[in-house]
């Protein structure tokens, strides 16, 4: 069986983790945490970065920083991971779910304006599969209405919108280093990018359990205490050490994933032209970071049979999100009618992800492509 995902090890993780353990400081904000944060600040020009224990935690920090309060509204695409909405719900927000574009799962920027009310506080564009949302449009709307933008860039490491790195465009940006992402901090991890200077001081305080400890360690204050809300959002040095090994190999990881992605694309594009399914849509303002390779089937029935066919042929392909606006949890929280989001429903019913991970080799992609060709050319859908 070719698995759907397999976390990649560069070989240096255990070495750096050993170093962290024997350095005598294994709690957060040590040498490896600082190295990882500096990597993002230097490499992408992000103003201020703090590592977190997960992407979800980075989103929770963003929700606190935006001062989201009960009754505030937050616009989130429905086709996304739970955390994109949950982080704001925990602050008491009401989620206003938005539809996807017709051709890709990202939030449809042209439909956002109609969802804005005087209670709207935040828009959360999610860069699905690491492919950018239309950020110029979204930032223009947000600035005109005085609304914050929190980018859910969980899948979007090393990807760009018109040359600008994702995660660095909104007021705040959130990354994930879960084991299913392009790089991992040893299973769980995340990063908050603070792009708006007004948030920098408070971000460090919220990160350190509501204390001004980070300033104390820099010698800026002579004692530290409880000054705000917050939590223990910073990861242990052991996780940061793991992540550091992966960041050192980022270019190599990305190059290899992109080569596999292109191979899928080359091998399947004539079937897409015949109309059997749609390939990922990369708008010309966006880059592809090869986080994911997916197909969009014509309907739910074909997708179900397609996934089963691949499974019988030794390939683990999987569908993705269920629409959050129809979830069991959110059903009772809608204000007014449950919205109709047809593009979101289409991706929930028809999108299928193919195996994509560093160690996937070229022969395996060839064999997956030939199984897919067989499935559609011989019509295994009865
Ligand atoms: C992975 C992911 C998250 C959550 O990240 P964790 O590190 O698992 O908490 C949030 N949003 C999106 C779009 C994701 O893909």
Boltz pocket constraint, residues with backbone or C-beta under 6 A from the ligand:
constraints:
  - pocket:
      binder: B
      contacts: [[A, 53], [A, 54], [A, 55], [A, 56], [A, 57], [A, 80], [A, 81], [A, 83], [A, 84], [A, 126], [A, 152], [A, 154], [A, 155], [A, 175], [A, 176], [A, 177], [A, 178], [A, 188], [A, 189], [A, 190]]
      max_distance: 6.0
